[in-house]
Amino acid sequence: MGSFFSIGEVLIDFISQQKGKALKDVTSFERAPGGAPANVAATVAKFGEKASLITKLGEDAFGDFLLEQLEQTGMQTDKISRTKLANTGLAFVSLNEEGERDFAFYRNPSADLLLNKAEIDQNWFAERDILHFCSVDLVNSPMKQAHIKAIQSVKDCGGIISFDPNVRLPLWDDPLECRKTILSFLPMAHIVKVSDEELEFITGISDEKQSVDSLFIGDVKAVVYTKGSQGADLYVQNKQFHSTGYTVEVIDTTGAGDAFIGGFLYQLLNRNTGPNELEGTLIKHHKEILAFANAAGALTTTGKGAIASIPKKEIVQKLINE
């Protein structure tokens, strides 16, 4: 059985306690652990698989808080290092009446961006492991080179690479640089998860089918196209599989996409899937895999914050069976 790894940012989301107000007008916030790679690793850990986060935290109170919160999910934290050279990253989040978000980030740089490739140990990884990454920490920094080394190390061992671009334009000096970077990392992945809000920006193609097809470059074997409450479509081997979402009372959409892909990748780990079996596993089990992922994502929106709202596996299964 393989293990799960995420590489990238972990930070604190300060979430508005006043729904429907612009970020500039918010006067009170609630602290919650966040960062997409951390959210995904926490999801896999909460569902019962071995999961680790590869990142760096500041030697500060916020870093202490995050480490404690991640350990409580069951995640392994031995691959999280600390530094005095930068602070732990922060994000301030406001919510509109529908639970959608507006972000302001404080990381110039944050500690996670200082993780360097020399700190990536190839011996961490083994056959059938899964490594997941996003684009936030692919800005020019030591962390970008750490990603490249980790990706190649996992591939050399016979593991699966998963990429969720998770576009956050406020973190980039130039939107075109963000798009160019995402496109340069796409061919390294076996699985690409992309949302309906990101697809055209990444590909430059307005037609949905043509846009998705253009993502099949390099080693890409599967594309998961998420559509929020409307579910998700899975594309693999010139086949398209549809799935529907679940109706829940939405409080905060933060982390929903991360819980979705965490649930998706948990299902692959649970089936001991390697790169050579990936397409066959997805074709054979797409209904169960997508149903579990959709339910995990939906349930995460019923609470505030990402990691705190990840449901137990039993609750996910209950929603599927209702």
C-alpha positions in Angstrom: 0.0 0.0 0.0 1.4 3.4 -1.0 1.6 6.5 1.2 0.3 10.0 0.4 2.4 13.2 0.3 1.4 16.8 -0.4 4.0 19.5 -1.0 3.4 23.2 -0.7 1.9 25.9 1.5 0.4 25.6 4.9 -0.9 28.8 6.4 -3.5 30.3 8.7 -6.8 31.5 7.2 -8.3 34.4 9.1 -11.9 34.0 8.1 -14.4 36.8 8.3 -17.0 36.4 11.1 -19.2 38.9 9.2 -20.7 37.2 6.1 -21.6 39.4 3.2 -19.1 42.2 3.9 -16.2 43.2 1.7 -12.8 42.4 3.1 -12.0 46.0 3.7 -15.1 46.3 5.9 -14.6 43.2 8.1 -13.8 43.9 11.7 -13.5 40.4 13.2 -11.9 37.2 12.0 -11.8 33.5 13.1 -8.4 31.7 12.9 -8.3 28.4 11.0 -5.5 26.2 9.5 -5.4 26.2 5.7 -3.4 26.0 2.6 -4.5 23.7 -0.2 -1.8 21.1 0.0 -2.2 20.9 3.8 -6.0 20.6 3.4 -5.6 17.7 0.9 -3.1 15.8 3.2 -5.4 16.4 6.2 -8.4 14.9 4.2 -6.5 11.8 3.3 -5.2 11.4 6.9 -8.7 11.9 8.3 -10.0 9.2 6.0 -7.5 6.8 7.5 -4.5 6.6 5.0 -0.9 7.5 5.8 -0.4 11.1 4.8 2.5 13.6 5.1 2.9 17.3 4.3 6.3 18.5 2.9 6.7 22.2 3.8 8.3 24.7 6.1 6.9 26.8 8.9 8.2 29.9 10.7 9.5 29.5 14.2 6.6 31.6 15.5 3.4 31.1 17.4 1.4 30.7 14.2 3.7 27.9 13.2 3.3 26.2 16.6 -0.5 26.4 16.2 -0.4 24.9 12.7 1.8 22.0 13.7 -0.6 21.2 16.5 -3.6 21.4 14.3 -2.1 19.2 11.6 -1.0 16.5 14.1 -4.6 16.4 15.3 -5.8 15.2 11.9 -3.6 12.1 12.1 -1.2 13.5 9.5 2.5 12.8 9.8 4.4 16.1 10.4 8.0 14.8 10.4 8.6 16.4 6.9 7.7 19.9 8.1 10.8 21.9 8.9 11.0 25.3 10.7 12.9 28.5 10.0 13.7 31.9 11.6 14.3 33.5 8.2 10.6 34.1 7.4 7.2 34.0 9.2 4.4 31.5 8.7 2.1 32.5 5.9 -1.3 34.2 6.6 -4.4 34.7 4.5 -7.4 36.9 5.3 -10.7 35.6 3.8 -14.1 37.4 3.5 -17.3 35.5 2.6 -20.2 36.8 0.5 -23.8 35.7 1.2 -23.3 32.5 -0.8 -20.1 31.5 1.1 -17.8 32.4 -1.8 -14.4 34.0 -0.9 -12.2 37.0 -1.3 -8.5 36.6 -0.3 -5.6 38.8 0.9 -2.3 37.0 1.5 0.6 38.0 3.7 3.7 36.0 2.5 6.6 38.1 1.1 8.1 35.6 1.4 6.5 33.2 3.9 8.4 30.3 5.4 7.0 27.7 3.1 8.7 29.4 0.1 12.1 28.8 1.7 12.0 25.0 1.5 14.8 24.0 -0.9 15.5 21.0 -3.0 18.4 19.8 -0.8 15.8 19.2 2.0 13.9 16.7 -0.2 15.0 13.2 0.5 14.4 10.7 -2.3 14.3 7.9 0.3 11.0 9.3 1.6 9.2 7.8 -1.4 8.3 4.3 -2.5 6.3 2.6 -5.2 2.5 3.4 -5.4 2.9 6.6 -3.4 0.9 9.6 -4.4 2.3 13.2 -4.5 -0.1 16.1 -4.8 0.8 19.7 -5.5 -0.7 23.0 -6.4 0.5 26.2 -8.1 0.6 28.7 -5.2 4.1 27.7 -4.2 5.4 27.5 -7.8 6.4 31.2 -7.8 10.2 31.7 -8.3 11.6 30.5 -5.0 13.6 27.6 -3.5 10.2 25.9 -3.0 9.6 25.7 -6.8 12.8 23.7 -7.2 11.9 21.5 -4.2 8.7 20.7 -6.1 10.6 19.6 -9.2 12.9 17.3 -7.1 10.0 15.8 -5.2 7.9 15.2 -8.4 10.8 13.5 -10.1 11.7 11.4 -7.0 8.1 10.0 -6.8 8.0 9.3 -10.5 11.3 7.5 -10.3 9.8 5.2 -7.6 6.7 4.4 -9.6 4.3 6.7 -7.8 1.4 8.9 -9.0 1.6 12.7 -9.4 -1.5 14.8 -8.9 -1.8 18.5 -9.8 -4.5 20.9 -8.8 -3.5 24.3 -10.3 -5.7 26.1 -7.6 -5.2 29.5 -9.3 -4.7 32.4 -6.9 -3.8 35.4 -9.0 -3.2 37.8 -6.1 -0.1 35.8 -5.3 1.5 36.4 -8.7 3.0 39.6 -10.1 1.7 38.7 -13.6 -1.3 36.5 -14.5 0.6 35.4 -17.6 3.5 34.2 -15.5 1.0 32.1 -13.4 -0.5 30.6 -16.5 2.9 29.9 -18.1 4.1 28.2 -14.9 1.0 26.0 -14.6 1.4 24.9 -18.2 5.1 24.0 -17.6 4.2 21.7 -14.7 1.1 20.1 -16.3 3.1 17.5 -18.3 4.7 16.2 -15.1 1.4 15.1 -13.6 -0.6 11.9 -14.1 -3.8 13.5 -12.7 -4.9 17.1 -13.2 -7.8 18.5 -11.2 -9.2 21.8 -12.6 -12.3 23.8 -11.7 -14.8 25.4 -14.0 -13.5 28.8 -12.9 -9.9 28.0 -14.0 -10.2 26.0 -17.2 -10.3 28.8 -19.7 -7.7 30.9 -17.9 -5.2 28.0 -18.0 -5.8 26.7 -21.5 -6.9 29.9 -23.3 -9.7 27.9 -25.0 -13.3 28.7 -24.4 -14.8 25.4 -25.7 -15.0 23.1 -22.6 -14.3 19.8 -24.4 -11.4 21.2 -26.5 -10.1 23.0 -23.4 -10.1 19.7 -21.4 -8.5 17.8 -24.3 -5.7 20.3 -24.4 -4.7 19.3 -20.9 -3.7 15.8 -22.0 0.0 16.5 -22.5 3.1 14.8 -21.3 2.2 12.2 -18.6 -1.3 13.3 -18.0 -3.6 10.2 -17.9 -6.8 11.7 -16.3 -8.4 15.1 -15.9 -11.0 15.8 -13.2 -13.1 18.8 -14.1 -15.0 20.1 -11.0 -18.1 22.2 -11.2 -18.8 23.0 -7.6 -22.3 22.0 -6.4 -23.0 20.6 -9.9 -20.5 17.7 -9.4 -17.5 16.8 -11.5 -16.6 15.2 -14.8 -13.8 12.7 -15.2 -11.9 12.4 -18.5 -9.7 9.3 -19.2 -8.8 7.4 -22.3 -11.1 9.4 -24.6 -14.0 8.6 -22.2 -16.0 11.1 -20.2 -17.8 10.2 -16.9 -20.3 12.6 -15.3 -21.2 12.8 -11.7 -23.6 15.0 -9.7 -23.1 16.9 -6.5 -24.9 16.8 -3.2 -27.3 19.4 -1.8 -26.1 20.7 1.6 -26.5 24.0 3.5 -23.4 25.9 2.6 -21.6 28.0 5.2 -18.1 28.3 3.8 -16.7 27.0 0.6 -13.1 27.2 1.8 -11.4 23.9 1.2 -14.2 22.2 -0.7 -12.1 21.5 -3.7 -9.3 20.3 -1.6 -11.6 17.8 0.2 -12.9 16.7 -3.2 -9.4 15.9 -4.5 -8.4 14.5 -1.1 -11.4 12.1 -1.3 -10.6 11.2 -4.9 -6.9 10.4 -4.1 -7.8 8.5 -0.9 -9.9 6.2 -3.1 -6.9 5.5 -5.4 -4.7 4.9 -2.4 -7.3 2.6 -0.9 -7.2 0.6 -4.1 -3.4 0.4 -4.1 -3.2 2.1 -7.5 0.0 2.8 -9.4 0.6 4.8 -12.6 0.1 1.7 -14.8 -3.2 0.8 -13.2 -4.5 4.4 -13.0 -6.7 4.5 -16.1 -8.1 1.1 -15.6 -9.0 1.8 -11.9 -10.7 5.1 -12.8 -12.7 3.5 -15.6 -13.8 0.6 -13.5 -14.6 2.5 -10.3 -15.4 6.0 -11.5 -18.9 6.0 -9.9 -17.7 5.1 -6.4 -14.6 7.4 -6.6 -16.5 10.4 -7.9 -19.4 9.9 -5.5 -17.0 9.8 -2.5 -15.1 12.8 -3.7 -18.3 14.9 -4.3 -19.7 14.0 -0.9 -16.4 14.9 0.9 -16.3 18.2 -0.9 -19.9 19.0 -0.2 -19.8 18.2 3.5 -16.7 20.4 4.0 -18.8 23.4 3.0 -21.1 22.9 5.9 -18.6 24.3 8.5 -16.2 27.2 8.7 -12.6 26.7 7.7 -11.1 23.9 5.6 -9.4 21.4 7.9 -11.8 21.7 10.8 -14.7 21.0 8.4 -13.4 17.8 6.8 -16.0 15.1 7.6 -15.3 11.7 9.0 -15.3 8.9 6.4 -18.5 7.4 8.0 -20.4 10.7 7.5 -19.3 10.8 3.8 -20.6 7.3 3.3 -23.8 8.1 5.0 -24.5 11.0 2.6 -23.7 8.8 -0.4 -26.2 6.2 0.9 -29.1 8.6 1.6 
